[in-house]
Amino acid sequence: MKAMILKKPGMPLVEEDIPVPEPGPYQVLIKVTACGVCRTDLHIICGELTGPKLPLVPGHEIVGTVASTGENANKYKIGDRVGIPWLGHTCGTCRYCRRDMENLCDDALFTGYTIDGGYAEFSVADERFCFPVPSFYSDIEAAPLLCAGLIGYRSLIMTGDAYRLGFYGFGAAAHILIQAALYQGRSVFAFTKPGDMAGQKFALKLGARWAGDSLSAPPEELDAAIIFAPVGNLVPTALRAVAKGGTVVCAGIHMSDIPAFPYEILWGEKIVRSVANLTRQDALQFMELASQARINTQVQQFPFREANRALNSLREGKIQGAAVLVT
């Protein structure tokens, strides 16, 4: 099969012919039809996330159909459409797994990072970590739900019942999450890079109550903020924007260093917390919410052989919505 391979962090992906993987116990072989391009992929390829499997097939927002099944794999049948997310395997026995916190599993494996992902024509996955995709989505439309949607949803949960939400960075995750937040009756304030008027217009089009750049103060205090941009400087900025008792959620897997900030902007029982990975329960709940809210994804398609071009476009901020590779 054809696959885009990361051989060395910091170098472009290379197209190669490699064997089609064989599904093992509890695994399914998926014929990939679409795979989203996530900022996490950039962090892996650039070497900001250390310790990837090498050589590696990146990609963890995978949609495809079951081509074959391994031993004891009976959850899906050949031809079923499934989605494969970031969390690819957990041990089931560590203290986190026993406490329903499998996203923090000591021995977790991650799709497109420690196991091969979806920048290829086929991918194998543990069927216990695959999920049905709501039928009204095309494969291309569904792909961003598998990480941008899922991590965004877990971040939203962390804000509790906050009404006035600030989104710092308005990319793939935010453009999905704003629809979920509005469906729940919340109000969204969008923050983009300075000068990104197109991003601000995009946010307003999707229903943001206000949109401005990340250096601006919102017109009123926020109850919570979610930081999607991997920029540590935004943490004190968001802390200044949230009201007493507010929460600032750092949604990315990687972020630049957070600068020192005065205690007074944290005082008032404000909370700063991170989101790590996702759980299977998150996926089930979010897919149900996506169906109920009829969340739409705006995607820009690339042939999967042009993965490097898609990654560069994402790096340069040229993607409005989400980038998706199509095999």
Phi and psi restraints in degrees (value plus and minus 20) as a CYANA .aco file:
   2 LYS   PHI    -105.4   -65.4
   2 LYS   PSI     120.7   160.7
   3 ALA   PHI    -170.5  -130.5
   3 ALA   PSI     130.7   170.7
   4 MET   PHI    -117.5   -77.5
   4 MET   PSI     102.2   142.2
   5 ILE   PHI    -134.8   -94.8
   5 ILE   PSI     114.6   154.6
   6 LEU   PHI    -114.4   -74.4
   6 LEU   PSI      95.8   135.8
   7 LYS   PHI    -119.2   -79.2
   7 LYS   PSI     -51.5   -11.5
   8 LYS   PHI    -169.8  -129.8
   8 LYS   PSI     105.6   145.6
   9 PRO   PHI     -75.7   -35.7
   9 PRO   PSI     118.9   158.9
  10 GLY   PHI      74.8   114.8
  10 GLY   PSI     -28.1    11.9
  11 MET   PHI    -131.0   -91.0
  11 MET   PSI     132.9   172.9
  12 PRO   PHI     -82.1   -42.1
  12 PRO   PSI     137.2   177.2
  13 LEU   PHI     -89.3   -49.3
  13 LEU   PSI     131.9   171.9
  14 VAL   PHI    -139.9   -99.9
  14 VAL   PSI     112.6   152.6
  15 GLU   PHI    -100.0   -60.0
  15 GLU   PSI     110.8   150.8
  16 GLU   PHI    -162.0  -122.0
  16 GLU   PSI     138.9   178.9
  17 ASP   PHI    -112.5   -72.5
  17 ASP   PSI     101.8   141.8
  18 ILE   PHI    -151.7  -111.7
  18 ILE   PSI     140.7   180.7
  19 PRO   PHI     -83.7   -43.7
  19 PRO   PSI     124.8   164.8
  20 VAL   PHI     -86.1   -46.1
  20 VAL   PSI     107.0   147.0
  21 PRO   PHI     -87.3   -47.3
  21 PRO   PSI     130.2   170.2
  22 GLU   PHI    -117.5   -77.5
  22 GLU   PSI     110.4   150.4
  23 PRO   PHI     -91.5   -51.5
  23 PRO   PSI     113.7   153.7
  24 GLY   PHI    -113.3   -73.3
  24 GLY   PSI    -185.9  -145.9
  25 PRO   PHI     -76.8   -36.8
  25 PRO   PSI     113.4   153.4
  26 TYR   PHI      45.9    85.9
  26 TYR   PSI      -7.6    32.4
  27 GLN   PHI    -126.4   -86.4
  27 GLN   PSI     136.8   176.8
  28 VAL   PHI    -144.3  -104.3
  28 VAL   PSI     125.8   165.8
  29 LEU   PHI    -113.8   -73.8
  29 LEU   PSI     104.8   144.8
  30 ILE   PHI    -129.6   -89.6
  30 ILE   PSI     107.9   147.9
  31 LYS   PHI    -101.5   -61.5
  31 LYS   PSI      90.4   130.4
  32 VAL   PHI     -94.4   -54.4
  32 VAL   PSI     110.4   150.4
  33 THR   PHI    -130.0   -90.0
  33 THR   PSI     -48.2    -8.2
  34 ALA   PHI    -172.9  -132.9
  34 ALA   PSI     125.3   165.3
  35 CYS   PHI    -164.3  -124.3
  35 CYS   PSI     101.7   141.7
  36 GLY   PHI     -88.8   -48.8
  36 GLY   PSI     133.4   173.4
  37 VAL   PHI    -125.7   -85.7
  37 VAL   PSI      94.3   134.3
  38 CYS   PHI    -127.9   -87.9
  38 CYS   PSI     134.1   174.1
  39 ARG   PHI     -82.6   -42.6
  39 ARG   PSI     -47.1    -7.1
  40 THR   PHI     -80.7   -40.7
  40 THR   PSI     -56.7   -16.7
  41 ASP   PHI     -78.2   -38.2
  41 ASP   PSI     -61.9   -21.9
  42 LEU   PHI     -81.1   -41.1
  42 LEU   PSI     -64.0   -24.0
  43 HIS   PHI     -82.3   -42.3
  43 HIS   PSI     -57.0   -17.0
  44 ILE   PHI     -90.1   -50.1
  44 ILE   PSI     -68.9   -28.9
  45 ILE   PHI     -86.7   -46.7
  45 ILE   PSI     -54.2   -14.2
  46 CYS   PHI    -100.9   -60.9
  46 CYS   PSI     -28.8    11.2
  47 GLY   PHI      68.7   108.7
  47 GLY   PSI     -11.8    28.2
  48 GLU   PHI     -94.8   -54.8
  48 GLU   PSI     -48.1    -8.1
  49 LEU   PHI    -121.8   -81.8
  49 LEU   PSI      95.4   135.4
  50 THR   PHI    -107.4   -67.4
  50 THR   PSI     141.2   181.2
  51 GLY   PHI      58.1    98.1
  51 GLY   PSI       9.2    49.2
  52 PRO   PHI     -91.6   -51.6
  52 PRO   PSI     136.4   176.4
  53 LYS   PHI     -80.9   -40.9
  53 LYS   PSI     115.1   155.1
  54 LEU   PHI    -153.5  -113.5
  54 LEU   PSI     118.5   158.5
  55 PRO   PHI     -85.0   -45.0
  55 PRO   PSI     136.3   176.3
  56 LEU   PHI    -151.7  -111.7
  56 LEU   PSI     118.5   158.5
  57 VAL   PHI    -114.9   -74.9
  57 VAL   PSI      88.8   128.8
  58 PRO   PHI     -92.5   -52.5
  58 PRO   PSI     158.8   198.8
  59 GLY   PHI      87.8   127.8
  59 GLY   PSI     103.8   143.8
  60 HIS   PHI    -160.4  -120.4
  60 HIS   PSI       1.8    41.8
  61 GLU   PHI    -141.7  -101.7
  61 GLU   PSI      52.6    92.6
  62 ILE   PHI    -124.4   -84.4
  62 ILE   PSI     113.4   153.4
  63 VAL   PHI    -147.0  -107.0
  63 VAL   PSI     115.3   155.3
  64 GLY   PHI    -191.7  -151.7
  64 GLY   PSI    -190.5  -150.5
  65 THR   PHI    -139.2   -99.2
  65 THR   PSI     128.1   168.1
  66 VAL   PHI     -90.0   -50.0
  66 VAL   PSI     102.3   142.3
  67 ALA   PHI    -118.8   -78.8
  67 ALA   PSI     -52.5   -12.5
  68 SER   PHI    -181.1  -141.1
  68 SER   PSI     146.1   186.1
  69 THR   PHI    -148.6  -108.6
  69 THR   PSI     130.0   170.0
  70 GLY   PHI    -112.1   -72.1
  70 GLY   PSI    -197.2  -157.2
  71 GLU   PHI     -80.1   -40.1
  71 GLU   PSI     115.1   155.1
  72 ASN   PHI      46.9    86.9
  72 ASN   PSI     -10.4    29.6
  73 ALA   PHI    -111.2   -71.2
  73 ALA   PSI      87.8   127.8
  74 ASN   PHI    -155.2  -115.2
  74 ASN   PSI      -8.7    31.3
  75 LYS   PHI     -93.7   -53.7
  75 LYS   PSI     -55.6   -15.6
  76 TYR   PHI    -144.8  -104.8
  76 TYR   PSI     137.3   177.3
  77 LYS   PHI    -133.2   -93.2
  77 LYS   PSI     142.9   182.9
  78 ILE   PHI     -78.4   -38.4
  78 ILE   PSI     111.8   151.8
  79 GLY   PHI      79.2   119.2
  79 GLY   PSI     -35.2     4.8
  80 ASP   PHI     -86.4   -46.4
  80 ASP   PSI     123.2   163.2
  81 ARG   PHI    -112.8   -72.8
  81 ARG   PSI     112.9   152.9
  82 VAL   PHI    -158.2  -118.2
  82 VAL   PSI     142.3   182.3
  83 GLY   PHI    -134.2   -94.2
  83 GLY   PSI     122.7   162.7
  84 ILE   PHI    -137.8   -97.8
  84 ILE   PSI      99.7   139.7
  85 PRO   PHI    -118.2   -78.2
  85 PRO   PSI    -191.3  -151.3
  86 TRP   PHI     -82.3   -42.3
  86 TRP   PSI     -68.3   -28.3
  87 LEU   PHI     -93.9   -53.9
  87 LEU   PSI      95.1   135.1
  88 GLY   PHI    -127.7   -87.7
  88 GLY   PSI     -39.0     1.0
  89 HIS   PHI    -190.3  -150.3
  89 HIS   PSI     124.4   164.4
  90 THR   PHI    -154.5  -114.5
  90 THR   PSI     141.1   181.1
  91 CYS   PHI     -96.8   -56.8
  91 CYS   PSI     -50.5   -10.5
  92 GLY   PHI      60.0   100.0
  92 GLY   PSI     -24.3    15.7
  93 THR   PHI    -143.4  -103.4
  93 THR   PSI     -37.6     2.4
  94 CYS   PHI     -90.5   -50.5
  94 CYS   PSI     150.8   190.8
  95 ARG   PHI     -82.4   -42.4
  95 ARG   PSI     -48.3    -8.3
  96 TYR   PHI     -95.9   -55.9
  96 TYR   PSI     -64.1   -24.1
  97 CYS   PHI     -81.3   -41.3
  97 CYS   PSI     -58.6   -18.6
  98 ARG   PHI     -89.8   -49.8
  98 ARG   PSI     -38.5     1.5
  99 ARG   PHI    -125.0   -85.0
  99 ARG   PSI       1.2    41.2
 100 ASP   PHI      39.1    79.1
 100 ASP   PSI      15.7    55.7
 101 MET   PHI    -143.5  -103.5
 101 MET   PSI      31.6    71.6
 102 GLU   PHI     -84.4   -44.4
 102 GLU   PSI     -39.6     0.4
 103 ASN   PHI     -83.5   -43.5
 103 ASN   PSI     -38.3     1.7
 104 LEU   PHI    -126.4   -86.4
 104 LEU   PSI      -6.8    33.2
 105 CYS   PHI     -69.7   -29.7
 105 CYS   PSI     115.7   155.7
 106 ASP   PHI     -85.1   -45.1
 106 ASP   PSI     -47.7    -7.7
 107 ASP   PHI    -141.8  -101.8
 107 ASP   PSI      12.8    52.8
 108 ALA   PHI     -87.4   -47.4
 108 ALA   PSI     132.3   172.3
 109 LEU   PHI    -138.3   -98.3
 109 LEU   PSI     125.4   165.4
 110 PHE   PHI    -145.0  -105.0
 110 PHE   PSI     112.2   152.2
 111 THR   PHI     -83.6   -43.6
 111 THR   PSI     112.7   152.7
 112 GLY   PHI      53.3    93.3
 112 GLY   PSI      -4.9    35.1
 113 TYR   PHI    -159.2  -119.2
 113 TYR   PSI     -83.5   -43.5
 114 THR   PHI    -125.0   -85.0
 114 THR   PSI     -29.2    10.8
 115 ILE   PHI    -154.7  -114.7
 115 ILE   PSI     132.6   172.6
 116 ASP   PHI     -82.1   -42.1
 116 ASP   PSI     125.7   165.7
 117 GLY   PHI    -132.8   -92.8
 117 GLY   PSI    -162.9  -122.9
 118 GLY   PHI    -128.0   -88.0
 118 GLY   PSI     -10.0    30.0
 119 TYR   PHI    -101.2   -61.2
 119 TYR   PSI      37.9    77.9
 120 ALA   PHI    -182.1  -142.1
 120 ALA   PSI     153.9   193.9
 121 GLU   PHI    -100.5   -60.5
 121 GLU   PSI     -44.6    -4.6
 122 PHE   PHI    -158.8  -118.8
 122 PHE   PSI     134.5   174.5
 123 SER   PHI    -168.7  -128.7
 123 SER   PSI     126.3   166.3
 124 VAL   PHI    -124.4   -84.4
 124 VAL   PSI     129.9   169.9
 125 ALA   PHI    -172.7  -132.7
 125 ALA   PSI     132.1   172.1
 126 ASP   PHI     -89.0   -49.0
 126 ASP   PSI     100.5   140.5
 127 GLU   PHI     -81.3   -41.3
 127 GLU   PSI     -43.4    -3.4
 128 ARG   PHI     -91.5   -51.5
 128 ARG   PSI     -32.2     7.8
 129 PHE   PHI    -137.1   -97.1
 129 PHE   PSI      -1.3    38.7
 130 CYS   PHI    -127.7   -87.7
 130 CYS   PSI     137.4   177.4
 131 PHE   PHI    -159.0  -119.0
 131 PHE   PSI     125.6   165.6
 132 PRO   PHI     -84.6   -44.6
 132 PRO   PSI     129.8   169.8
 133 VAL   PHI    -126.4   -86.4
 133 VAL   PSI     112.2   152.2
 134 PRO   PHI     -70.6   -30.6
 134 PRO   PSI     116.2   156.2
 135 SER   PHI     -86.7   -46.7
 135 SER   PSI     -44.7    -4.7
 136 PHE   PHI    -100.1   -60.1
 136 PHE   PSI     -23.9    16.1
 137 TYR   PHI    -111.0   -71.0
 137 TYR   PSI     119.1   159.1
 138 SER   PHI     -93.7   -53.7
 138 SER   PSI     146.7   186.7
 139 ASP   PHI     -78.3   -38.3
 139 ASP   PSI     -62.1   -22.1
 140 ILE   PHI     -88.1   -48.1
 140 ILE   PSI     -61.4   -21.4
 141 GLU   PHI     -87.4   -47.4
 141 GLU   PSI     -51.7   -11.7
 142 ALA   PHI     -98.0   -58.0
 142 ALA   PSI     -48.4    -8.4
 143 ALA   PHI     -72.9   -32.9
 143 ALA   PSI     -67.7   -27.7
 144 PRO   PHI     -84.0   -44.0
 144 PRO   PSI     -38.7     1.3
 145 LEU   PHI     -84.6   -44.6
 145 LEU   PSI     -45.7    -5.7
 146 LEU   PHI     -94.6   -54.6
 146 LEU   PSI     -32.0     8.0
 147 CYS   PHI    -162.6  -122.6
 147 CYS   PSI     -76.9   -36.9
 148 ALA   PHI     -74.1   -34.1
 148 ALA   PSI     -62.3   -22.3
 149 GLY   PHI     -92.0   -52.0
 149 GLY   PSI     -67.3   -27.3
 150 LEU   PHI     -88.0   -48.0
 150 LEU   PSI     -66.2   -26.2
 151 ILE   PHI     -87.8   -47.8
 151 ILE   PSI     -58.1   -18.1
 152 GLY   PHI     -79.9   -39.9
 152 GLY   PSI     -61.9   -21.9
 153 TYR   PHI     -84.7   -44.7
 153 TYR   PSI     -64.2   -24.2
 154 ARG   PHI     -82.4   -42.4
 154 ARG   PSI     -57.5   -17.5
 155 SER   PHI     -83.7   -43.7
 155 SER   PSI     -61.0   -21.0
 156 LEU   PHI     -82.2   -42.2
 156 LEU   PSI     -61.0   -21.0
 157 ILE   PHI     -77.6   -37.6
 157 ILE   PSI     -59.2   -19.2
 158 MET   PHI     -86.6   -46.6
 158 MET   PSI     -35.2     4.8
 159 THR   PHI    -106.2   -66.2
 159 THR   PSI     -20.8    19.2
 160 GLY   PHI      43.2    83.2
 160 GLY   PSI    -152.3  -112.3
 161 ASP   PHI    -120.7   -80.7
 161 ASP   PSI       4.1    44.1
 162 ALA   PHI     -74.0   -34.0
 162 ALA   PSI     114.9   154.9
 163 TYR   PHI    -113.0   -73.0
 163 TYR   PSI     -70.0   -30.0
 164 ARG   PHI    -113.0   -73.0
 164 ARG   PSI      87.2   127.2
 165 LEU   PHI    -127.9   -87.9
 165 LEU   PSI     115.7   155.7
 166 GLY   PHI    -125.7   -85.7
 166 GLY   PSI     111.5   151.5
 167 PHE   PHI    -130.2   -90.2
 167 PHE   PSI      94.4   134.4
 168 TYR   PHI    -117.9   -77.9
 168 TYR   PSI      89.0   129.0
 169 GLY   PHI      78.6   118.6
 169 GLY   PSI     100.6   140.6
 170 PHE   PHI    -141.5  -101.5
 170 PHE   PSI      53.5    93.5
 171 GLY   PHI    -132.0   -92.0
 171 GLY   PSI    -160.6  -120.6
 172 ALA   PHI     -79.8   -39.8
 172 ALA   PSI     -68.4   -28.4
 173 ALA   PHI     -86.9   -46.9
 173 ALA   PSI     -66.3   -26.3
 174 ALA   PHI     -84.3   -44.3
 174 ALA   PSI     -55.8   -15.8
 175 HIS   PHI     -91.1   -51.1
 175 HIS   PSI     -41.6    -1.6
 176 ILE   PHI    -103.8   -63.8
 176 ILE   PSI     -65.6   -25.6
 177 LEU   PHI     -88.2   -48.2
 177 LEU   PSI     -51.2   -11.2
 178 ILE   PHI     -81.7   -41.7
 178 ILE   PSI     -54.7   -14.7
 179 GLN   PHI     -88.5   -48.5
 179 GLN   PSI     -58.6   -18.6
 180 ALA   PHI     -86.0   -46.0
 180 ALA   PSI     -62.9   -22.9
 181 ALA   PHI     -84.2   -44.2
 181 ALA   PSI     -64.0   -24.0
 182 LEU   PHI     -85.1   -45.1
 182 LEU   PSI     -58.2   -18.2
 183 TYR   PHI     -80.5   -40.5
 183 TYR   PSI     -53.9   -13.9
 184 GLN   PHI    -103.4   -63.4
 184 GLN   PSI     -18.3    21.7
 185 GLY   PHI      65.7   105.7
 185 GLY   PSI      -1.1    38.9
 186 ARG   PHI    -112.0   -72.0
 186 ARG   PSI     151.9   191.9
 187 SER   PHI    -140.0  -100.0
 187 SER   PSI     114.2   154.2
 188 VAL   PHI    -137.5   -97.5
 188 VAL   PSI     113.7   153.7
 189 PHE   PHI    -134.4   -94.4
 189 PHE   PSI     103.8   143.8
 190 ALA   PHI    -125.7   -85.7
 190 ALA   PSI     115.2   155.2
 191 PHE   PHI    -141.1  -101.1
 191 PHE   PSI     109.9   149.9
 192 THR   PHI    -141.5  -101.5
 192 THR   PSI     157.4   197.4
 193 LYS   PHI     -79.6   -39.6
 193 LYS   PSI     125.8   165.8
 194 PRO   PHI     -74.3   -34.3
 194 PRO   PSI     111.5   151.5
 195 GLY   PHI      68.4   108.4
 195 GLY   PSI     -24.4    15.6
 196 ASP   PHI    -105.6   -65.6
 196 ASP   PSI      54.2    94.2
 197 MET   PHI     -87.6   -47.6
 197 MET   PSI     -54.0   -14.0
 198 ALA   PHI     -83.6   -43.6
 198 ALA   PSI     -61.2   -21.2
 199 GLY   PHI     -84.4   -44.4
 199 GLY   PSI     -58.3   -18.3
 200 GLN   PHI     -87.9   -47.9
 200 GLN   PSI     -59.8   -19.8
 201 LYS   PHI     -85.1   -45.1
 201 LYS   PSI     -58.3   -18.3
 202 PHE   PHI     -81.3   -41.3
 202 PHE   PSI     -65.1   -25.1
 203 ALA   PHI     -83.2   -43.2
 203 ALA   PSI     -63.0   -23.0
 204 LEU   PHI     -85.3   -45.3
 204 LEU   PSI     -56.9   -16.9
 205 LYS   PHI     -82.5   -42.5
 205 LYS   PSI     -55.1   -15.1
 206 LEU   PHI    -103.5   -63.5
 206 LEU   PSI     -22.0    18.0
 207 GLY   PHI      92.8   132.8
 207 GLY   PSI     -10.6    29.4
 208 ALA   PHI     -81.2   -41.2
 208 ALA   PSI     120.4   160.4
 209 ARG   PHI     -91.5   -51.5
 209 ARG   PSI     -50.6   -10.6
 210 TRP   PHI    -173.4  -133.4
 210 TRP   PSI     128.3   168.3
 211 ALA   PHI    -160.9  -120.9
 211 ALA   PSI     116.5   156.5
 212 GLY   PHI    -179.1  -139.1
 212 GLY   PSI    -195.7  -155.7
 213 ASP   PHI    -107.1   -67.1
 213 ASP   PSI     145.5   185.5
 214 SER   PHI     -88.5   -48.5
 214 SER   PSI     -31.7     8.3
 215 LEU   PHI    -108.5   -68.5
 215 LEU   PSI     -27.7    12.3
 216 SER   PHI    -113.2   -73.2
 216 SER   PSI     129.3   169.3
 217 ALA   PHI    -105.5   -65.5
 217 ALA   PSI     120.5   160.5
 218 PRO   PHI     -87.2   -47.2
 218 PRO   PSI     140.7   180.7
 219 PRO   PHI     -88.6   -48.6
 219 PRO   PSI     -34.9     5.1
 220 GLU   PHI    -170.9  -130.9
 220 GLU   PSI     142.9   182.9
 221 GLU   PHI     -84.3   -44.3
 221 GLU   PSI     126.1   166.1
 222 LEU   PHI    -114.4   -74.4
 222 LEU   PSI     131.2   171.2
 223 ASP   PHI    -104.8   -64.8
 223 ASP   PSI     -48.4    -8.4
 224 ALA   PHI    -180.9  -140.9
 224 ALA   PSI     139.9   179.9
 225 ALA   PHI    -157.9  -117.9
 225 ALA   PSI     123.8   163.8
 226 ILE   PHI    -137.5   -97.5
 226 ILE   PSI     105.4   145.4
 227 ILE   PHI    -120.7   -80.7
 227 ILE   PSI      88.9   128.9
 228 PHE   PHI    -110.9   -70.9
 228 PHE   PSI     -52.5   -12.5
 229 ALA   PHI     -89.5   -49.5
 229 ALA   PSI     119.2   159.2
 230 PRO   PHI    -101.8   -61.8
 230 PRO   PSI      31.4    71.4
 231 VAL   PHI    -140.9  -100.9
 231 VAL   PSI      87.5   127.5
 232 GLY   PHI     -80.4   -40.4
 232 GLY   PSI     -49.7    -9.7
 233 ASN   PHI     -80.5   -40.5
 233 ASN   PSI     -39.5     0.5
 234 LEU   PHI     -97.2   -57.2
 234 LEU   PSI     -35.2     4.8
 235 VAL   PHI     -84.6   -44.6
 235 VAL   PSI     -74.1   -34.1
 236 PRO   PHI     -83.9   -43.9
 236 PRO   PSI     -51.7   -11.7
 237 THR   PHI     -81.1   -41.1
 237 THR   PSI     -66.1   -26.1
 238 ALA   PHI     -88.4   -48.4
 238 ALA   PSI     -56.5   -16.5
 239 LEU   PHI     -80.5   -40.5
 239 LEU   PSI     -57.4   -17.4
 240 ARG   PHI     -89.6   -49.6
 240 ARG   PSI     -44.7    -4.7
 241 ALA   PHI    -106.8   -66.8
 241 ALA   PSI     -42.5    -2.5
 242 VAL   PHI    -110.0   -70.0
 242 VAL   PSI     130.4   170.4
 243 ALA   PHI     -97.8   -57.8
 243 ALA   PSI     150.8   190.8
 244 LYS   PHI     -74.7   -34.7
 244 LYS   PSI     119.4   159.4
 245 GLY   PHI      59.8    99.8
 245 GLY   PSI     -18.3    21.7
 246 GLY   PHI     -98.9   -58.9
 246 GLY   PSI     145.0   185.0
 247 THR   PHI    -143.0  -103.0
 247 THR   PSI     117.6   157.6
 248 VAL   PHI    -134.1   -94.1
 248 VAL   PSI      98.9   138.9
 249 VAL   PHI    -126.2   -86.2
 249 VAL   PSI     104.2   144.2
 250 CYS   PHI    -113.2   -73.2
 250 CYS   PSI      89.3   129.3
 251 ALA   PHI    -111.3   -71.3
 251 ALA   PSI     -33.1     6.9
 252 GLY   PHI    -108.0   -68.0
 252 GLY   PSI     140.3   180.3
 253 ILE   PHI    -101.4   -61.4
 253 ILE   PSI     -36.4     3.6
 254 HIS   PHI    -159.9  -119.9
 254 HIS   PSI     122.6   162.6
 255 MET   PHI    -169.2  -129.2
 255 MET   PSI     125.4   165.4
 256 SER   PHI     -85.2   -45.2
 256 SER   PSI     145.1   185.1
 257 ASP   PHI     -77.8   -37.8
 257 ASP   PSI     119.3   159.3
 258 ILE   PHI    -104.3   -64.3
 258 ILE   PSI     104.3   144.3
 259 PRO   PHI     -92.4   -52.4
 259 PRO   PSI     139.9   179.9
 260 ALA   PHI     -80.4   -40.4
 260 ALA   PSI     125.1   165.1
 261 PHE   PHI    -163.7  -123.7
 261 PHE   PSI     135.8   175.8
 262 PRO   PHI     -88.5   -48.5
 262 PRO   PSI     123.0   163.0
 263 TYR   PHI     -78.6   -38.6
 263 TYR   PSI     -49.2    -9.2
 264 GLU   PHI     -80.8   -40.8
 264 GLU   PSI     -46.3    -6.3
 265 ILE   PHI    -103.9   -63.9
 265 ILE   PSI     -31.9     8.1
 266 LEU   PHI    -115.0   -75.0
 266 LEU   PSI     -48.5    -8.5
 267 TRP   PHI     -78.4   -38.4
 267 TRP   PSI     138.6   178.6
 268 GLY   PHI      76.1   116.1
 268 GLY   PSI       4.4    44.4
 269 GLU   PHI      38.3    78.3
 269 GLU   PSI      16.1    56.1
 270 LYS   PHI     -97.2   -57.2
 270 LYS   PSI     136.1   176.1
 271 ILE   PHI    -146.1  -106.1
 271 ILE   PSI     115.6   155.6
 272 VAL   PHI    -136.8   -96.8
 272 VAL   PSI     105.6   145.6
 273 ARG   PHI    -164.8  -124.8
 273 ARG   PSI     139.6   179.6
 274 SER   PHI    -127.0   -87.0
 274 SER   PSI     144.0   184.0
 275 VAL   PHI    -136.1   -96.1
 275 VAL   PSI     109.8   149.8
 276 ALA   PHI    -140.4  -100.4
 276 ALA   PSI      95.0   135.0
 277 ASN   PHI      40.5    80.5
 277 ASN   PSI    -167.3  -127.3
 278 LEU   PHI    -177.6  -137.6
 278 LEU   PSI     146.3   186.3
 279 THR   PHI    -134.3   -94.3
 279 THR   PSI     143.6   183.6
 280 ARG   PHI     -84.8   -44.8
 280 ARG   PSI     -51.4   -11.4
 281 GLN   PHI     -85.2   -45.2
 281 GLN   PSI     -57.4   -17.4
 282 ASP   PHI     -75.9   -35.9
 282 ASP   PSI     -65.2   -25.2
 283 ALA   PHI     -83.0   -43.0
 283 ALA   PSI     -65.3   -25.3
 284 LEU   PHI     -83.1   -43.1
 284 LEU   PSI     -63.8   -23.8
 285 GLN   PHI     -87.0   -47.0
 285 GLN   PSI     -61.8   -21.8
 286 PHE   PHI     -89.5   -49.5
 286 PHE   PSI     -59.3   -19.3
 287 MET   PHI     -82.0   -42.0
 287 MET   PSI     -55.5   -15.5
 288 GLU   PHI     -87.2   -47.2
 288 GLU   PSI     -62.9   -22.9
 289 LEU   PHI     -84.0   -44.0
 289 LEU   PSI     -62.4   -22.4
 290 ALA   PHI     -79.2   -39.2
 290 ALA   PSI     -58.3   -18.3
 291 SER   PHI     -88.3   -48.3
 291 SER   PSI     -64.4   -24.4
 292 GLN   PHI     -85.8   -45.8
 292 GLN   PSI     -62.2   -22.2
 293 ALA   PHI    -105.6   -65.6
 293 ALA   PSI     -27.4    12.6
 294 ARG   PHI      31.6    71.6
 294 ARG   PSI      30.5    70.5
 295 ILE   PHI     -84.3   -44.3
 295 ILE   PSI     109.8   149.8
 296 ASN   PHI    -121.0   -81.0
 296 ASN   PSI     123.0   163.0
 297 THR   PHI    -132.1   -92.1
 297 THR   PSI     114.3   154.3
 298 GLN   PHI    -117.8   -77.8
 298 GLN   PSI     102.3   142.3
 299 VAL   PHI    -146.4  -106.4
 299 VAL   PSI     130.9   170.9
 300 GLN   PHI    -137.1   -97.1
 300 GLN   PSI     101.2   141.2
 301 GLN   PHI    -108.5   -68.5
 301 GLN   PSI     125.2   165.2
 302 PHE   PHI    -157.6  -117.6
 302 PHE   PSI     119.9   159.9
 303 PRO   PHI     -78.5   -38.5
 303 PRO   PSI     122.0   162.0
 304 PHE   PHI     -83.9   -43.9
 304 PHE   PSI     -42.4    -2.4
 305 ARG   PHI     -90.6   -50.6
 305 ARG   PSI     -33.7     6.3
 306 GLU   PHI    -122.0   -82.0
 306 GLU   PSI      13.6    53.6
 307 ALA   PHI     -78.3   -38.3
 307 ALA   PSI     -58.6   -18.6
 308 ASN   PHI     -83.4   -43.4
 308 ASN   PSI     -58.3   -18.3
 309 ARG   PHI     -86.6   -46.6
 309 ARG   PSI     -60.2   -20.2
 310 ALA   PHI     -83.6   -43.6
 310 ALA   PSI     -62.8   -22.8
 311 LEU   PHI     -84.0   -44.0
 311 LEU   PSI     -60.9   -20.9
 312 ASN   PHI     -84.8   -44.8
 312 ASN   PSI     -59.2   -19.2
 313 SER   PHI     -84.1   -44.1
 313 SER   PSI     -59.7   -19.7
 314 LEU   PHI     -85.2   -45.2
 314 LEU   PSI     -64.0   -24.0
 315 ARG   PHI     -80.7   -40.7
 315 ARG   PSI     -57.0   -17.0
 316 GLU   PHI    -107.9   -67.9
 316 GLU   PSI     -16.6    23.4
 317 GLY   PHI      53.6    93.6
 317 GLY   PSI       6.3    46.3
 318 LYS   PHI    -115.1   -75.1
 318 LYS   PSI     -18.6    21.4
 319 ILE   PHI    -119.4   -79.4
 319 ILE   PSI     102.7   142.7
 320 GLN   PHI    -124.1   -84.1
 320 GLN   PSI      93.5   133.5
 321 GLY   PHI      76.6   116.6
 321 GLY   PSI    -142.7  -102.7
 322 ALA   PHI    -155.7  -115.7
 322 ALA   PSI     128.4   168.4
 323 ALA   PHI    -114.9   -74.9
 323 ALA   PSI     119.9   159.9
 324 VAL   PHI    -156.3  -116.3
 324 VAL   PSI     110.7   150.7
 325 LEU   PHI    -107.4   -67.4
 325 LEU   PSI     117.3   157.3
 326 VAL   PHI    -138.4   -98.4
 326 VAL   PSI     106.9   146.9
